[in-house]
Structure formats: structure tokens, C-alpha cells
Amino acid sequence: MSLVRFYLSNSREVLGLLGQHVLLVLVSTAIAVAIGVPVGILLTRRPSWRRPVLGLANVFQTIPSLALFGFLIPLPLLGGIGARTAIVALVVYALLPIVRNTYTGIVGIDPAIREAGRGMGMTDGELLRLVELPLAASVILAGIRVATVVGVGTATIAAAIGAGGLGVYIFRGVAVVDDRLILAGALPAALLALAADGLLGLVERRFAWR
Amino acid sequence: MTDVLEVRGLGYALPGRGKGEEGRVLVEDVSFTVAAGETLVLLGRSGSGKTTTLKLINRLLEPGGGEVVVAGRSAAAVAPHRLRRGIGYVIQDVGLLPHMTVEQNVGLVPRLEGWAPDRIRERVHELLALVGLAPGQFAGRRPHELSGGQRQRVGVARALAVDPPLLLLDEPFGALDPITRAELQREFKGLEGRLGKAMVFVTHDVREGFQLGTRIGLMQGGRLVFLGTAEEFRRSTHPEVRAFLEAAA
């Protein structure tokens, strides 16, 4: 098969792009978790902030990804050409599912369980750490899973602004109208998404109680 | 006998005012004391303010008026979480944390209090034995792997973990089948004598009240309309008391 031959003869480049791709997704998802989970928790404490914050995250989600990459290029600090800009854009996309699932995961806990925790003398922090986060973990992880899978797909477009990744093959293939090249980028990206989905799904099930 | 719990003129109205349920008075001018070794049963229909009264004692709800004194200290003067760690709290059914094992559930308050793991473990096993659960068999199970009766035993063990002088029990046996219920009531009766705690026990079951209560308080429309021994309760002419006695007959 010609695709196999292509990979064998370009193995260094393929692995390099795959590595870049994985790194783009890992870094952006990690940053999105670091921002999104605390924001989601905050929303459960400040219910009046829920609409504006989730609304804003929703609006970000609707910006076409190619346009967002383009918008970011001229910005100082966040923008420019390369991986940094791509990561900023990927974080923006990953935020909504993570914030939303953190919020709904915690709010969805039976109020009686929360009250039992408080009745035993937990402080707000202890309640969060020992009751709310563990019980919401599977829902939060589901949000992270969605963000990761979407991130793997969106990261292919990052090649357009010079951030590398498997999208490089796709753009190159589109430019020279070569199906095999497009497939060389798209196929591993799809497999990567499936692998991330399966792996995180496994972690998620470990945290499902009852 | 010293009073472990003193409740004076307790009142509570739903927050807000005016329309609908807001501002509705749920508890009004409730006063009683409970001494060590004594169980006060709070009896009443649904919505009569029994559960609200319990929650006002451990400040899950903030009293709108009156005073609560626990072990000689005004409850309002202590941080709510500190107050609650000194009060055992047993509730119906959902009280156990579903993601923790029996051992973790029972050892929770000691853990919050920063006990050493060995000491927690020892205490948990002692308590499980006390409530009739073989530690080796049950310590590692999760709540959903227990029967309703076993869950309530764990709930009682957990409330006793740091040996608080006061226990609040909110219909602890309410969700059990009649046979398990009778069994737990008998055992609980035995525990009462051994533990010497002050207890407030909420129920709507008159027989349970007679069996477990040193004294009975009857609530109606947020007020304590009767307070006395089971004997006095039987002789009372208060219409709500008569209604309860007739329903149980």
C-alpha cells in the first residue's frame, strides 16, 4: 500500500509531526483544564456569573477555527506565527466543555449529599475536595475528553499558521491535490482522536460511582 | 444531670419576604433542654418543623431568633464547621458519601480533625463492632453494596466517631422495612443506655417515639405544642396529641 510506503520513507518527518500534534493538544488541554476547572467551580459559588461566562465561552466556540487563528496572528504576546498562537486558540476552544461540565457536574450532585458533608463539619474547601470534586469527576472528565478530541481535530488547522502538526500533510495535500498526502495527515489524526477518546473514557469510568 | 443541649426561643422563617413561600415561619419560639443520657424525641407531621429545628441546632440553617447552647457554649459563637464536628448527625438514607468506603465514611470526621491513620482505623473498627457490623467484612465496602439497615448502622457509627456529647437523628430508620426497622430500634435502645449521649431524635412514628424517647416533644405548625414523658403524652388532652395517639392505635 502506497500510504505505508510513504510513512516508511518519511518516518522521521511523520513522527516529528505526530509529536508536535500531540504536544499541541496536551499543552492546550492542560492549560484549559487549569483555567476551566477553577472557573467552573467559581460559577457554582457565584450562580449569577454563570450566564455571562458560559455565554462568552459559547461565543468563542462559534468563531470558525481558521478565522480565530487568523485573528490571533497580529496580537502581541498571544499572537504571532507558530505554536504559541495555536495553543492560545486551542485553549479557547477547549474551555467551554470543561467549564460547563465542571459546573454541571458539581451542581448535579444530590443536595442531600452536600448537606450531609456540611452536617459532618466540612468547611467549604473540604466539601469541594472530599465530596464535590470526586463525585463530579466523571462528568468533568467527560468534558475534558470532549475538549481533547475536538482539540486533536482543530490542531490540524494549526498548520495554517506554522504551528506544525499533522495538518502540515493535509494542507500540503490540498495544495498539490494529492489524496494520499491528505490521508497521510488525516488518518493518524483520526486515530489519535479515537485513542484519546478511548483512553480518557477508561479513566472516566473509573470515577463513576454507583 | 447536666444539660448538653439548651434551646431557647428558637425561631426561623424562610429568607426573603412577601410573596409565596418566602418569609413563611417554619419554627417559632421552640424551647427545650436535653441532658446527657437523655433522648428527646421530636414528633410531628411532615412540615411541622422537626427537621428544621434539628438543622437550626447544628446551624445548617441560621436561626432567625433565639439561642442554642451546646455543651455550655453558645452555638452562634463557634464557627459552624467546628460546631458540627462536635455534634453527631444521622440522616435518612443519603447520609453516606457514595464514593467512599464504609471505613472512609465512618473515619471522615476524625480525618477532618487530623487524627493519625492508625488511630482512625482502630476507632472505625471499634465503632463498626459497636453497631453490629463485622469490620473485616464491611470496612472495605461502598454504601451501594450495603442493605438499608446496614447503611443506617454505618450512619450511626459515623455520627459517634469523635465521641460527641450530642447526637441529632433525623428519621434515621424512616426508609427501612418494618422488620429491619424493629431490629435497629431494639439495638438503638441498647446503645442509648450504654453511650450516655444527649440525643434529639426526629420521627413521625409515635411508637418509635415511645420506645426510644426519654421525653417526647410534639411539634405542630413550627411550635412545640407538647413536651413531656411518654406517660404524660398518653394523658394529654391536646388535640394534636390525641390525633397522633389515635393514628397509632
Interface residues (C-beta under 8 A of the other chain):
Chain A: D110 A112 I113 E115 A116 G117 R118 G119 M120 G121 M122 T123 E126 L130 V131 P134 L135 W209 R210
Chain B: N58 L60 H81 R82 L83 R84 R85 G86 Y89 I91 V94 G95 L96 L97 P98 H99 L108 V109 L112 R142 H144 R158
